[in-house]
């Protein structure tokens, strides 16, 4: 059982589309050695939605191919491979449809359901840490879970283009679970437009606060990785992770669609000893590029040189 599909129900986490209780299913799934990885989607998905159910989309082993963004996170992370030590993938769906204000509020409640799920895993398998992979508002779900967890409950958390503010992240990372977790803040200047929109639509916790692309707390257990920085791409390629360069100026989904990125995420979550934060920090650019540097980049005009006529003609 490489993958369990779970939804944030009104009374906590529950199996998606199955009448059986969650506890026995978790106990069965945890018999397989390997990492426990929770995958959390962002805005506009909702379990059971006719068109945007995450369990038929990015959180499925075999997503419906009716959308260009439909790629399987679980398979990209190594679940469904048939290896004995592939571990357990937990696809966590939550109601993220409606307006951005509604989804932002629901993300905090979904975080409490996520914390319940993680506590259940830890009770069933005390020696197994839980890792997280999130996109967009999924980062708010993950960060909202940290105050309800204990030290060591979360191992590593990879936040892809996180839609959350620095002030709220700082508070979450100050908790026992937050202090013990290793957090990777994966950003790109391709996402600047979406960060800008969130800052204009959602009231920040503090005046002048911004999204994590610019305000991620710089702590020993946090690392910002700008995926479209030339220095980042050179460093990753030199260490065996050839991530493709960005193909456009604006994109909210390139942090999981870009060829090569899941090789990096898979190593970070399945083999943390092979790629420490300290090692990455030593090879990556010290600071990300400023906001809008990709959007406002001048086009690369290539003017052909004049061709000299052959004198013999």
Order of alpha helices (4+ residues) and beta strands (2+ residues): beta-beta-alpha-beta-alpha-beta-alpha-beta-alpha-beta-alpha-alpha-beta-alpha-alpha-beta-alpha-alpha-alpha-alpha
